[in-house]
């Protein structure tokens, strides 16, 4: 499962559970709760070994550049 899909699934579950409370509390409060919870969920997901696709792509680009530089140095 992609990290975006996992995050989206967790978000959907939490939103579903929060709908009950949203009837009782203002929408701003629900939004504030979401804003404070989801970064922590993403951190937990990353600690489990998953990373966002953008982070993976950036790291892969850096690694590819480093490998190319090493290859060039070995040739010289």
Number of C-alpha atoms within 10 A of each C-alpha: 7 11 16 14 10 14 18 13 12 15 16 12 11 14 15 11 11 15 13 10 14 15 10 8 12 10 13 10 12 17 12 10 12 15 11 11 13 16 12 11 14 19 12 12 16 13 10 9 8 17 17 14 12 9 10 12 12 11 12 12 12 12 12 12 12 12 12 12 12 11 11 10 9 8 7 5
